[in-house]
Amino acid sequence: MPVIPLYIVASPTQFVVKTGFGIDDMVIQKKCWVFPGQKFSILEVTPTNFPLNLHVMSAEKLEFQLPAVFTIGPRAVLGMGPGGVAPPGSGAGIPESAHDEFIDIASLKKYARLLATKNEEHINEIVKGIIEGETRVIAASMTLEEIFKENRIFKENVIKHVQAELDHFGLIIYNANVKQLQDTPGSEYFSYLRLKTHEGAVNQAKVDVAEAKYRGDVGEKERQGLTRQNVARVEAETVVYENDRKEKVAFAAAQLATKQAEFDRQVRIAQIEADQAAAARRVELQRTVEQRRGETETERLRAEVLAKATVEFESNVKTADARLYAKSKEAEAVTALFRAQADGIAMLTKAFNGDTHAVLQYLMLERGLFTELAKANAEAIRGLQPKITVWNTGEDGGKGDAGPAGAIRDVFKMLPPLLTTVQEQTGVTPPAWLAGMGGAPGVNGLAEVEGGSPKSVAGAKAGRA
């Protein structure tokens, strides 16, 4: 029991078994701390060989000796179960030095509890007793012939039953080697059996030799006859085969000639068809070219006509737009003129206090309408003999007036007879303000001219036509 804590590390073939303070049963590890109040021991798991020379009896009550060697040791690890999981109930822990196996803690605890503190002689007695007992039981259930011929089955049964007993001590059989069965002193069963086997083998060998010699002699003659038969058959078959081959060669040559002629005919036909197809294709391509050329020319002419029509249409549209614009401007000008005239007439009507007749007479005078009418009447009566009225005004009877007011006085004296003549010839009535004026004084006389010559004018100053 240590006074201070110790760190114990076991070798690869050993485990550390720890008991004492804080541990209910025991702890088995590869390395651990050992504290005061605890004990530890090293558990060796190296397997040991157990050589045995068993004295057993078969089911026929025949005694024999069974030499065997068993390799047995503590069960330290178990193979992985399905899926890499340890078998249930094994109590295994994962070892630090192996990734494929588990430590069989339960078996190690059994071994440490039951055998670890015993000496080697005691362990040998226990193991050998288990092996001898199970082997005798199995041998007594089998005949000697079965044991001799079915040695593998006998060995498997022994190992199976012995392992079942060793599991109680935490041990496992690593290997079992059952040697050749031997006779006990005073028994020669296996000797006679071996002698029987030897003599049987010798006699069988003699029979085999004689059989082999017989087979050899007979076989030799059979082989010679078979050789001659086979030679004749082969020669006949060879002749038949050669003739058959010649026939096939001739038939193949005829077929080849036929096929060659057929191929030549097909080649010529194919050449003719190819030439015809090429000519037809050439004509078709030429027709396609001409068609494309015609389509191209048609498109060109269509494009030219369309371009000219487009230009003419655009020109007409622009000309129409220009005319429409000119007409619009002309209409605007006429509208402006009429609007200005309407404004002027409205102003004149207002100036004449709403007298439309006075406005009309003013416009006729302002635009020279009376003069134009006089010219038109003169043109109408030219070459005719119209009735012409001639008058003169003035107190001096046409002698003239040197004063500046004489001309103005003569104009006003001329208006009444002028307006009277216009009314008679055109039917136009002068305005009331002009027609209501009194006759001008100083009219000395009138003269009528008929046929273009005056009659008499008293005190006439001037003549007017």
C-alpha positions as CSV (number, residue, x, y, z in Angstrom):
1,M,0.0,0.0,0.0
2,P,1.7,3.2,-1.1
3,V,2.2,6.2,1.1
4,I,2.2,8.7,-1.7
5,P,0.2,8.5,-5.0
6,L,1.8,6.4,-7.7
7,Y,1.2,6.3,-11.4
8,I,1.4,2.7,-12.6
9,V,1.9,1.8,-16.3
10,A,1.5,-1.9,-17.3
11,S,3.5,-3.6,-20.1
12,P,1.8,-4.7,-23.3
13,T,1.2,-8.3,-21.8
14,Q,0.0,-7.0,-18.4
15,F,-2.9,-5.2,-16.7
16,V,-3.0,-3.3,-13.5
17,V,-5.5,-4.6,-11.0
18,K,-6.4,-2.0,-8.3
19,T,-8.5,-2.4,-5.1
20,G,-9.0,-0.6,-1.9
21,F,-10.3,2.9,-0.9
22,G,-13.0,4.2,-3.1
23,I,-13.3,1.0,-5.2
24,D,-16.2,-1.4,-4.6
25,D,-14.7,-4.5,-6.3
26,M,-11.7,-4.0,-8.4
27,V,-10.5,-1.9,-11.4
28,I,-8.5,-3.3,-14.2
29,Q,-6.6,-0.8,-16.4
30,K,-3.5,-0.5,-18.5
31,K,-2.4,2.6,-16.5
32,C,-3.8,4.3,-13.5
33,W,-3.1,6.3,-10.3
34,V,-2.7,4.4,-7.1
35,F,-3.5,6.5,-4.0
36,P,-2.9,5.8,-0.3
37,G,-5.4,3.3,1.0
38,Q,-5.4,1.3,-2.3
39,K,-3.5,-1.8,-3.4
40,F,-2.5,-2.9,-6.9
41,S,-1.1,-6.0,-8.5
42,I,0.2,-6.8,-12.0
43,L,-2.0,-9.3,-13.9
44,E,0.0,-11.3,-16.6
45,V,-2.1,-12.4,-19.6
46,T,0.6,-14.3,-21.6
47,P,-0.8,-17.7,-22.7
48,T,0.7,-21.0,-21.4
49,N,1.2,-24.4,-23.2
50,F,-0.3,-27.4,-21.4
51,P,1.1,-30.7,-22.9
52,L,-1.0,-33.8,-22.1
53,N,-0.9,-37.5,-22.7
54,L,-4.5,-38.5,-22.0
55,H,-5.4,-42.1,-21.3
56,V,-9.0,-42.5,-22.6
57,M,-11.4,-45.2,-23.6
58,S,-13.7,-45.4,-26.6
59,A,-17.3,-46.6,-26.8
60,E,-16.0,-50.2,-27.5
61,K,-14.2,-50.1,-24.2
62,L,-10.9,-49.9,-26.1
63,E,-8.2,-48.0,-24.4
64,F,-5.8,-45.7,-26.2
65,Q,-3.5,-42.7,-25.6
66,L,-4.3,-39.2,-26.9
67,P,-1.3,-36.9,-26.9
68,A,-2.3,-33.2,-27.2
69,V,-1.0,-29.7,-26.5
70,F,-3.4,-26.9,-25.5
71,T,-2.3,-23.2,-25.4
72,I,-4.4,-21.4,-22.8
73,G,-4.4,-18.0,-21.2
74,P,-6.5,-15.3,-19.7
75,R,-9.2,-13.8,-22.0
76,A,-7.9,-10.2,-22.5
77,V,-9.8,-9.1,-25.5
78,L,-12.8,-10.0,-27.6
79,G,-13.2,-9.7,-31.3
80,M,-15.4,-6.9,-32.6
81,G,-19.1,-7.9,-33.0
82,P,-21.3,-6.9,-36.0
83,G,-20.9,-3.3,-36.8
84,G,-17.8,-2.9,-34.7
85,V,-19.8,-3.2,-31.4
86,A,-18.7,-5.5,-28.6
87,P,-21.0,-8.4,-27.8
88,P,-23.7,-7.4,-25.3
89,G,-23.0,-8.3,-21.6
90,S,-19.2,-8.6,-22.2
91,G,-18.5,-5.4,-20.1
92,A,-15.7,-4.6,-22.5
93,G,-13.8,-1.3,-22.5
94,I,-12.0,0.2,-25.4
95,P,-8.2,-0.4,-25.3
96,E,-5.8,2.4,-25.9
97,S,-3.3,0.3,-28.0
98,A,-5.8,-1.4,-30.3
99,H,-8.6,0.0,-32.5
100,D,-10.1,-3.3,-33.6
101,E,-10.7,-5.1,-30.2
102,F,-12.2,-4.5,-26.8
103,I,-10.8,-5.4,-23.4
104,D,-12.8,-8.2,-21.8
105,I,-13.0,-6.8,-18.3
106,A,-15.4,-9.4,-17.0
107,S,-13.1,-12.3,-18.0
108,L,-10.1,-10.6,-16.5
109,K,-12.0,-10.0,-13.2
110,K,-12.8,-13.7,-13.1
111,Y,-9.2,-14.7,-13.7
112,A,-7.9,-12.2,-11.2
113,R,-10.4,-13.3,-8.6
114,L,-10.0,-17.1,-9.0
115,L,-6.5,-17.9,-10.4
116,A,-4.3,-14.8,-10.3
117,T,-3.1,-15.4,-6.7
118,K,-2.6,-19.2,-7.2
119,N,0.7,-20.7,-8.1
120,E,1.5,-22.2,-11.5
121,E,1.2,-25.8,-10.3
122,H,-2.4,-25.2,-9.0
123,I,-3.4,-23.6,-12.2
124,N,-2.0,-26.6,-14.2
125,E,-3.9,-29.1,-12.2
126,I,-7.2,-27.2,-12.7
127,V,-6.7,-26.8,-16.4
128,K,-5.5,-30.4,-17.0
129,G,-8.4,-31.7,-14.9
130,I,-10.9,-29.9,-17.1
131,I,-9.2,-31.1,-20.3
132,E,-9.0,-34.7,-19.3
133,G,-12.5,-34.9,-18.0
134,E,-14.1,-33.3,-21.1
135,T,-11.9,-35.4,-23.4
136,R,-12.8,-38.7,-21.7
137,V,-16.5,-37.9,-21.9
138,I,-16.4,-37.1,-25.6
139,A,-14.2,-40.2,-26.4
140,A,-16.6,-42.5,-24.6
141,S,-19.4,-41.3,-26.8
142,M,-17.6,-42.2,-30.1
143,T,-16.1,-45.4,-31.5
144,L,-12.4,-45.7,-32.1
145,E,-13.0,-45.9,-35.8
146,E,-15.0,-42.6,-35.7
147,I,-12.3,-41.0,-33.6
148,F,-9.6,-42.2,-36.0
149,K,-11.4,-41.2,-39.2
150,E,-13.2,-38.1,-37.9
151,N,-10.3,-36.6,-36.0
152,R,-11.3,-33.0,-36.9
153,I,-14.8,-33.4,-35.6
154,F,-13.4,-35.0,-32.4
155,K,-11.0,-32.1,-31.9
156,E,-13.7,-29.4,-32.4
157,N,-16.0,-31.2,-29.9
158,V,-13.1,-31.3,-27.3
159,I,-12.3,-27.6,-27.7
160,K,-16.0,-26.6,-27.6
161,H,-16.6,-28.5,-24.3
162,V,-13.3,-27.5,-22.7
163,Q,-13.8,-23.8,-23.6
164,A,-17.3,-23.9,-22.0
165,E,-15.6,-24.9,-18.7
166,L,-12.7,-22.5,-19.0
167,D,-15.1,-19.6,-19.3
168,H,-15.9,-19.9,-15.7
169,F,-12.2,-19.0,-14.9
170,G,-11.8,-16.2,-17.5
171,L,-9.6,-18.4,-19.7
172,I,-9.6,-19.0,-23.4
173,I,-8.0,-21.7,-25.7
174,Y,-5.7,-20.0,-28.2
175,N,-4.8,-23.2,-29.9
176,A,-5.3,-27.0,-29.5
177,N,-3.1,-29.6,-31.2
178,V,-4.3,-33.2,-31.0
179,K,-1.5,-35.6,-32.0
180,Q,-1.6,-39.1,-33.6
181,L,-3.5,-41.7,-31.5
182,Q,-1.3,-44.3,-29.8
183,D,-1.9,-47.8,-28.3
184,T,-1.7,-48.3,-24.6
185,P,0.7,-50.9,-23.2
186,G,-0.6,-54.4,-24.1
187,S,-2.8,-53.1,-26.9
188,E,-1.8,-53.4,-30.6
189,Y,-4.9,-52.1,-32.2
190,F,-3.3,-49.2,-34.0
191,S,-0.3,-51.4,-34.9
192,Y,-2.6,-53.9,-36.6
193,L,-4.6,-51.2,-38.1
194,R,-1.5,-49.6,-39.5
195,L,-0.3,-53.1,-40.7
196,K,-3.7,-53.7,-42.3
197,T,-3.5,-50.4,-44.0
198,H,0.1,-51.2,-45.1
199,E,-0.8,-54.7,-46.5
200,G,-3.9,-53.4,-48.1
201,A,-1.9,-50.7,-49.7
202,V,0.7,-53.3,-50.9
203,N,-1.9,-55.6,-52.3
204,Q,-3.7,-52.8,-53.9
205,A,-0.5,-51.7,-55.4
206,K,0.1,-55.2,-56.9
207,V,-3.5,-55.2,-58.3
208,D,-2.9,-51.8,-59.6
209,V,0.3,-52.9,-61.3
210,A,-1.3,-55.9,-62.9
211,E,-4.3,-53.9,-63.9
212,A,-2.0,-51.3,-65.3
213,K,0.0,-54.0,-67.3
214,Y,-3.2,-55.5,-68.6
215,R,-4.5,-52.1,-69.6
216,G,-1.1,-51.4,-71.2
217,D,-1.0,-54.5,-73.4
218,V,-4.7,-54.3,-74.4
219,G,-4.4,-50.6,-74.8
220,E,-1.4,-51.0,-77.0
221,K,-3.2,-53.3,-79.4
222,E,-6.3,-51.2,-79.2
223,R,-4.2,-48.2,-80.0
224,Q,-2.6,-49.9,-83.0
225,G,-6.0,-50.9,-84.4
226,L,-7.5,-47.5,-83.6
227,T,-4.5,-45.9,-85.3
228,R,-5.0,-47.9,-88.5
229,Q,-8.7,-47.2,-88.4
230,N,-8.2,-43.6,-87.8
231,V,-5.6,-43.3,-90.5
232,A,-8.0,-44.9,-93.1
233,R,-10.9,-42.8,-91.9
234,V,-8.8,-39.7,-92.0
235,E,-7.5,-40.5,-95.5
236,A,-11.1,-41.1,-96.7
237,E,-12.4,-38.1,-95.0
238,T,-9.5,-36.1,-96.5
239,V,-10.4,-37.2,-100.0
240,V,-14.1,-36.4,-99.3
241,Y,-13.0,-33.1,-97.8
242,E,-10.8,-32.2,-100.7
243,N,-13.5,-33.0,-103.2
244,D,-16.0,-31.0,-101.2
245,R,-13.6,-28.2,-101.0
246,K,-13.0,-28.3,-104.8
247,E,-16.8,-28.3,-105.4
248,K,-17.2,-25.3,-103.0
249,V,-14.3,-23.5,-104.7
250,A,-15.9,-24.0,-108.1
251,F,-19.3,-22.9,-106.8
252,A,-17.7,-19.9,-105.1
253,A,-15.9,-19.0,-108.4
254,A,-19.2,-19.3,-110.3
255,Q,-20.9,-17.2,-107.7
256,L,-18.0,-14.7,-107.8
257,A,-18.3,-14.4,-111.6
258,T,-22.1,-14.0,-111.3
259,K,-21.7,-11.4,-108.6
260,Q,-19.0,-9.6,-110.6
261,A,-21.3,-9.4,-113.6
262,E,-24.1,-8.2,-111.4
263,F,-21.8,-5.6,-109.8
264,D,-20.6,-4.4,-113.2
265,R,-24.2,-4.1,-114.4
266,Q,-25.1,-2.2,-111.3
267,V,-22.1,0.0,-111.7
268,R,-23.0,0.9,-115.2
269,I,-26.6,1.5,-114.3
270,A,-25.5,3.6,-111.3
271,Q,-23.1,5.6,-113.6
272,I,-26.0,6.2,-116.1
273,E,-28.3,7.2,-113.3
274,A,-25.6,9.5,-111.8
275,D,-25.1,11.2,-115.2
276,Q,-28.9,11.6,-115.7
277,A,-29.2,12.9,-112.2
278,A,-26.3,15.3,-112.7
279,A,-27.9,16.6,-116.0
280,A,-31.3,16.9,-114.3
281,R,-29.7,18.7,-111.4
282,R,-27.8,21.0,-113.8
283,V,-31.1,21.9,-115.6
284,E,-32.8,22.4,-112.2
285,L,-30.0,24.6,-111.0
286,Q,-30.1,26.6,-114.3
287,R,-33.8,27.0,-113.9
288,T,-33.3,28.1,-110.3
289,V,-30.6,30.6,-111.4
290,E,-32.9,32.0,-114.1
291,Q,-35.8,32.2,-111.6
292,R,-33.6,33.9,-109.1
293,R,-32.3,36.3,-111.8
294,G,-35.9,37.1,-112.8
295,E,-36.9,37.6,-109.2
296,T,-33.8,39.8,-108.7
297,E,-34.7,41.9,-111.8
298,T,-38.3,42.1,-110.6
299,E,-37.2,43.3,-107.2
300,R,-34.9,45.9,-108.8
301,L,-37.6,47.3,-111.1
302,R,-40.1,47.2,-108.2
303,A,-37.6,49.1,-106.0
304,E,-37.0,51.7,-108.8
305,V,-40.8,52.2,-109.4
306,L,-41.4,52.2,-105.7
307,A,-38.6,54.8,-105.2
308,K,-40.0,57.0,-108.0
309,A,-43.5,56.7,-106.6
310,T,-42.2,57.5,-103.2
311,V,-40.3,60.5,-104.4
312,E,-43.4,61.7,-106.5
313,F,-45.7,61.1,-103.6
314,E,-43.4,63.0,-101.2
315,S,-43.1,65.8,-103.8
316,N,-46.9,65.9,-104.3
317,V,-47.4,65.9,-100.6
318,K,-44.9,68.8,-100.1
319,T,-46.5,70.7,-103.1
320,A,-50.0,70.1,-101.6
321,D,-48.7,71.2,-98.3
322,A,-47.2,74.4,-99.9
323,R,-50.4,75.1,-101.7
324,L,-52.4,74.4,-98.7
325,Y,-50.1,76.7,-96.7
326,A,-50.4,79.4,-99.4
327,K,-54.2,79.1,-99.5
328,S,-54.3,79.2,-95.8
329,K,-52.1,82.4,-95.8
330,E,-54.3,83.9,-98.6
331,A,-57.4,83.1,-96.7
332,E,-55.9,84.6,-93.6
333,A,-55.0,87.7,-95.6
334,V,-58.5,87.9,-97.1
335,T,-60.0,87.4,-93.7
336,A,-57.7,90.1,-92.3
337,L,-58.7,92.4,-95.2
338,F,-62.4,91.7,-94.8
339,R,-62.0,92.2,-91.1
340,A,-60.2,95.5,-91.7
341,Q,-62.8,96.6,-94.3
342,A,-65.5,95.6,-91.8
343,D,-63.8,97.6,-89.2
344,G,-63.5,100.6,-91.6
345,I,-67.1,100.3,-92.7
346,A,-68.2,100.2,-89.0
347,M,-66.1,103.3,-88.4
348,L,-67.6,105.1,-91.4
349,T,-71.1,104.0,-90.4
350,K,-70.5,105.4,-87.0
351,A,-69.1,108.6,-88.5
352,F,-72.2,109.0,-90.7
353,N,-74.4,108.4,-87.6
354,G,-75.6,105.0,-88.8
355,D,-76.6,106.3,-92.4
356,T,-75.8,103.3,-94.6
357,H,-76.8,105.1,-97.8
358,A,-74.4,107.9,-97.0
359,V,-71.6,105.3,-96.3
360,L,-72.4,103.6,-99.7
361,Q,-72.2,106.9,-101.6
362,Y,-69.0,107.8,-99.9
363,L,-67.4,104.4,-100.8
364,M,-68.5,104.8,-104.4
365,L,-66.9,108.2,-104.5
366,E,-63.8,107.1,-102.7
367,R,-63.3,104.2,-105.0
368,G,-64.1,106.1,-108.2
369,L,-67.1,104.0,-109.0
370,F,-69.0,107.0,-110.6
371,T,-66.0,107.6,-112.9
372,E,-65.9,104.0,-113.9
373,L,-69.7,104.0,-114.6
374,A,-69.3,107.1,-116.8
375,K,-66.6,105.4,-118.7
376,A,-68.7,102.3,-119.1
377,N,-71.7,104.4,-120.3
378,A,-69.5,106.2,-122.8
379,E,-68.2,103.0,-124.1
380,A,-71.8,101.7,-124.4
381,I,-73.1,104.7,-126.4
382,R,-70.0,105.1,-128.5
383,G,-71.2,105.2,-132.2
384,L,-74.7,105.9,-131.2
385,Q,-76.7,109.1,-131.1
386,P,-77.2,109.6,-127.4
387,K,-79.1,112.4,-125.8
388,I,-76.5,114.7,-124.2
389,T,-77.3,117.5,-121.7
390,V,-74.9,120.4,-121.5
391,W,-75.0,123.0,-118.8
392,N,-72.8,125.8,-117.6
393,T,-72.7,127.7,-114.4
394,G,-71.4,131.0,-113.2
395,E,-72.5,134.5,-113.1
396,D,-70.0,135.6,-115.7
397,G,-71.5,133.1,-118.2
398,G,-68.2,131.4,-118.8
399,K,-66.0,134.4,-118.7
400,G,-63.9,132.9,-115.9
401,D,-63.1,134.0,-112.5
402,A,-59.6,135.1,-111.6
403,G,-60.2,134.5,-107.8
404,P,-59.2,131.3,-106.0
405,A,-62.7,130.7,-104.8
406,G,-64.0,130.5,-108.4
407,A,-62.9,126.9,-109.0
408,I,-64.5,125.7,-105.8
409,R,-67.7,127.6,-106.6
410,D,-67.8,126.0,-110.1
411,V,-67.5,122.5,-108.6
412,F,-70.3,122.9,-106.2
413,K,-72.5,124.4,-108.9
414,M,-71.8,121.3,-111.1
415,L,-72.8,118.7,-108.5
416,P,-76.6,119.0,-108.6
417,P,-77.0,118.6,-112.4
418,L,-74.4,115.8,-112.2
419,L,-76.2,113.8,-109.6
420,T,-79.5,114.3,-111.5
421,T,-77.9,112.8,-114.6
422,V,-76.5,109.8,-112.7
423,Q,-79.9,109.2,-111.2
424,E,-81.6,109.3,-114.6
425,Q,-79.0,107.1,-116.3
426,T,-78.2,104.5,-113.5
427,G,-81.2,104.7,-111.1
428,V,-78.9,105.4,-108.1
429,T,-80.4,107.9,-105.7
430,P,-77.9,110.3,-104.1
431,P,-77.9,110.6,-100.3
432,A,-80.5,112.7,-98.7
433,W,-78.0,115.2,-97.3
434,L,-76.5,115.8,-100.8
435,A,-79.8,115.6,-102.7
436,G,-81.5,118.0,-100.3
437,M,-79.3,120.9,-101.2
438,G,-80.9,123.7,-103.2
439,G,-80.1,124.3,-106.8
440,A,-77.0,126.4,-107.4
441,P,-77.8,130.0,-108.3
442,G,-76.4,131.6,-111.3
443,V,-77.4,128.9,-113.9
444,N,-77.9,131.0,-117.0
445,G,-79.3,128.4,-119.4
446,L,-79.2,124.7,-120.8
447,A,-78.7,123.6,-124.4
448,E,-79.6,120.1,-125.7
449,V,-77.5,118.5,-128.3
450,E,-79.0,116.0,-130.6
451,G,-76.9,114.1,-133.1
452,G,-73.7,115.6,-131.9
453,S,-74.4,119.4,-132.7
454,P,-75.5,122.1,-130.2
455,K,-78.6,124.1,-130.7
456,S,-78.2,127.2,-128.6
457,V,-76.7,127.9,-125.3
458,A,-77.2,131.2,-123.6
459,G,-74.3,132.4,-121.7
460,A,-72.6,128.9,-121.7
461,K,-69.1,128.9,-120.1
462,A,-68.1,125.3,-121.0
463,G,-69.3,122.1,-122.7
464,R,-69.2,118.6,-121.2
465,A,-70.0,115.3,-122.7
